[in-house]
Amino acid sequence: MLDGGTTLLKNFWYLALPGSALRPGRMTAKQLLGERLLLGRASDGAVFALRDICPHRGIPLTYGDFDGQEVACSYHGWRFGTDGRCTAVPSLVPGQKLDYGRIKVASYPCKEVQGNIWVYVPADRRRSAAELEAAGLPPVPAAPGLGERAPQVSISSPFPCHTDHAAFGLMDPTHAAFVHVSWWWKRQARKLRPKEKQFEPSPLGWRMVRHKLPSEHRAYRLLGRNVSTEITYALPGLRFELVEGERHQVVSLTAITPLDDETTEVHQCLYWTIGWLGPFRPMIKHLAKTFLSQDRLVVVRQQEGLAHDPALLLIDDADTQAKWYAKLKRAWLAAEAEGKPFENPLKATTLRWRS
């Protein structure tokens, strides 16, 4: 591990589920940052997140029932609203005094944005979702120019590694020619080309400055003339790639969500404004799954070496972005510990590599 430490970052929004995975009146168990959560969608379509542990005897609430408005515990039937407040204790008889309205299950801010369900994981779990929202929360991550459009393709996969190593792979600019080798993509790793890109700080990370893409690539022609791209990386582990032409736009969101210290879920969402691409969604989803499975395989193999806790040898400029991630993480944790606003320590620069 780099000297950013192994701490999982809190006080951030994390992508938990694609919105399509949770229908109205349904709930599901989900682990985020080692915390067991209940994610649900009320009958009116609103999403919510609660701690998946009944405060009575500790059984997970997801073993119970949900009628679209309240969750009923499977052990003794205690009921809880979507805000976590207890609404009924069936075992009580007339005359017994218990203000069950004061009993609460911890709740988490939960929002659905651009077809994804995001959960805000606070460092202080004692405050309810309503209290956190009243105090002010950062905006949920979203791609510009898409409105509330849902992704045309959404996939995810658990990676058996700490979130930092998933993040290093997320921003690695030189592995594609060796890892993503298929009959339809970069068959020979020897065909490397020099790259030179400008980078600048962004609010929670850095940005590869927008630049034009080569017009000879046929795929880019679908977007119209003057196609350009911009890639943004941000804490806690988000990568937005925006490719725009004069007619259309394609956006790729990659989000890493730590389930615990040893497992990370990697989400990949693809958006586009080309209407006639709809029939090709199954093929595009298959190709995206292939890419993600190749990344997962190399991480699985990497764990065999990391189990011996080796020192990592990172070089300039190919590994500079991994160093930036560690530097940003240290700066964030220091600001949190000192109660100070986060200040991005990165500076604008140009990086060069071959890939």
N, C-alpha and C positions, 0 to 999 in steps of 0.2 A: 504494500500500500504506500502511496505517496504520503508526504508529511502533512496532508490535509486532515489526517485522522480517519477513523472509521465511523464517526458519529453520523447517524441518520438525521437529516435536516428537517426540523419542524417549523411551524409557522409558514407553511407553504400549501398551495393547492396541488393535489395529486390526481391524475387521471385514474379513476377506479374501474369504470366499466363503460363500454359503448352503450348509448341510450337504448339501442334496439334490443339489448340483452335483458331489459327489465320492463315487463308489461304492467299496466295498471292493475292494482290489487295483488301484486306479487312482491316478495322480499327474497333476499339472498344473503348468505354469509360472505364476508370478504375480510381478508387481513391486510392491513396497511401499517407499515412501520412497526410490526410486532403487535399491533392492537387489533383485537377481533371486533369487527363492525357488522352491523345489520344495515343493508341498503334496501330501501323499499321505494315503491311508487304508489302513491295514494290513488284512490279512484278518480280524483280530479286531474291526475297526470303529474302532480308535483312530486319531486324526488326528495328523500330524506335519508339521514344516516344517524344511527344510534349505536351505542356500545352494545355489543351482542352478548350481554350478561344480565340476567335478571337479578335485581338487587335483593331479592328475597332469599333464594337458596343457590344462586350462582349458575343455574343452567342457562345455556344459550337460548335466547329468545327465538332464534330462527327455527327451533324445533317446534314452535307453537304455530298458531294460526293468525292470519291477517285478513281482515274483512274489507280492506281498502281505506279504513279510517283508524283502526286500533289494532295493536298486536296483543294477542292473548298468550300468556306463558303456558307451556305444555305441562308444567308440574302442578301448579295450584290455581291456574286460571287468572292470575293477576293480569290486568289490562293496562296498556300504555298507549297514549296518543303518539302521533308522529313527531311531536316535540319532546318526547321522553317522559312526560308527566303521567303519573299513575292515575287512572280513572276509575278503577274498581278493584276491590279485594273480596272475592266471593265468599270467603270463609267467615266474614264478619257477621255477627248477629245484632239485632237491635239493642242499643244501650252500650255497645262496646265503642270505646273512644279511640279512634285512630284517624288522624288527619292524613289520609293517604294521598291527598292532593299535594302534599309536600314531598312525597317520595318521587324521585326522578331517576331516569336512566340518562347517562351522559349522552348529549347530542352533539353532532358535528355540523358545521356549515356544509351544505350540499347543494350544488347547482348543476343544471344541465345546459351546456353551451356548445353550439355547433355539433350537436349529435353525440356528445360525450358527457358522462357523469363525473364531476369533479368533487372531491372531498377536501376540505381544509383541515389539516392536522395541526392543532395548536400545541405549543409546549406546555401550557397550563390547561389541563383537562377539566378543571373545576368549573370553568365558565361554560354556560350553555351556548348553543349555536346562536340563539337570539341575542345573548349578551355580547358575543364576539362580533356579530354583524352590526349591533348598535354602536360598538366601539370603533368600527371601521375596519374593513378587510381590504387587502389588495384585490384588483380585478382578476377574474378568472382568466387564465391564458386563452387567447383566441387569435386566429389568423385574420389579418385585415382584409377587407373587401369581400368577405364571404357572407356577411349577415348571419342568419341562423341556419345556413345550409348544413345539412348533415353529410358525413363522409360517404362517398360512393363505395369505398372499400375500407374496411376496418378489420385488423387482425391483431392478435396478441400472443405472446409466448412467455412462459416462465424460464428465466435464465438462472442456473444454479451458481450464482456468484453474488458478491457484495455489490451494492448499487454503484460504487465508485468504478469498478471494473467495467460494468455495463456502460457507464458514462464515458470512460476512456474510449471504448469501442464506438460509441455514438459519434464522437468528434474526430476519429482517426481518419486522416485523408489518404493514407497510402496502402491500406490493406485490401482494397477491392480487387486489384489485379491478381491477388494470391488466394483470397478467400472466396470471392464471388466468381468462380470459374465454371461456366456452363457452355453447352454447345451454342447457345444463342447469345452469350455474353463473355467477352474477354477470354478467349480460349488460351492465349499465351501471355504469361506474366512478363515475358521479356519485352513486350511492346509498351514500354514506359515512356511517358512524355513529360517534359518539364512543365511545372505549374508555378505561377506567381500570382498571389492574391493579396489584396489589401484588407486589413481588418481594423475595426474601430470598436471602442467600448459601447455597450448598450446598457440599459438600466440594471439588469441582473446578470449580465454576461458580456458577450461580444457578438459582433456582426461581421460576416464576410461582405464587404461593400458590394453593392449591386454592380454587375458587369454584364456585358453582352455575351451571348452564347454563339458558337459557330453556326453560321447559316447553312452549312452543307449537311447538317444532320436532319434527316427527313422528319423525325418525330417533332422537332421544334417548329417545322413549317405549319403544323396543325394549329399553332397558336397565333399565326399571323407573322407580320414583319417585325423587325427590331425586338427580337426575343432577348430578355435579360433575366438574371436570377439574383437572388439575395438569400443568404442563409444566416439565421440567427440562433445562437445557443444561449441558454439561460438556466440559472439555478431554478429548481433543484436538479433538473435533468430533462430539458426540453430542447428540441431542435425543430425549427420551422424553416422549410425551404419553399420559397415563393418563386415560381417561374411564370413570367408574364410576357405576352406578345400584344400586338395591337388589337387582336380579336378575342383571345381567351387567356385563361389563367389556370395554372395547376399548383396546388399546395400540398406539401407533404408535412405531416406532423409526426414526430417520433417523441414519445414520452416514456421515461423510465420511472417505475413506481416500486419502491422497495416494499416487499411483503414482510421481510424480517432481515436479520443481519446477513443471511446466507442465500436469500432468494430474491430476485428482482423480476418484475413483470415488465416486458417491453411491449409498448403499444405502437402500432403503425396505422396512421389514418391518411387516406388519399382523397383529396377533393379536386374537382375540375368543373369547368364551365362549358365543356364541349358536350352538348346534349346527345349527339348521335353515338357517343362512346358507351352508352348504357348497355347494349348487348355484349360488349366486350368485358364487362365487369368480372365474370367468372375467370376469364383468362388472366386479367390483370391481377386478380386476387391470388391466383395460383403462382404467378411470377413473384408477387410480394411475399408470399409464404416461403417460396424457395429461397429468396434473399435472406429472410429472417432466420430460416432454419440453418443456413450456412453460417450466419453470425453466431447462432446458438451453439453449433457444433464446435467452433473454434474456442468458444468460452468454456465449454465442457472439457475440452482437451487442455486448455490453459490451467484449469484448476489442479491438474496433476502436478504441474510445476509449482504453482503458488502454494500448494500444501506444504512445501519445504521453506516457505517464508523467504524467498530470495530477494536481494536488493534489485530494484528495477533500474535499468539503464535507459534513460530517455535522452534523445538527441534533439538538437535544433536543426531544422525548423519543423520537421515532420511531427515531432511529439510536443511542440510548444503548446498546443491547445490543451493537452492533458495537464501540462504544468499550470496553465491558466485556470483550469477547473479547480485544481488543488489550492491555488492562491485565492481564488474567489471564495472557496469554502472556508478557508482559514479566516478571511476577512469577515465573512458573514457570522461565523461562530464567535469571533472576537467582539464584533459589534453587539451581538445578542448578550454576551456575558457582561459587557460594560454598560448595557442599556443605552447605546448610542445608535444614531442612524447609520445604515450601511453605506459605505462609500466604495465605489468600484475602483480597485487599485490598478486596473489595466490601462495601457496606453495604445494609441493607434500605431500600427506597424505593418510591414510587408513580410510575408512568409513565402519561402520557396521550397519546392520538393519535386520529386518525380513520382508519377502514378499513372 
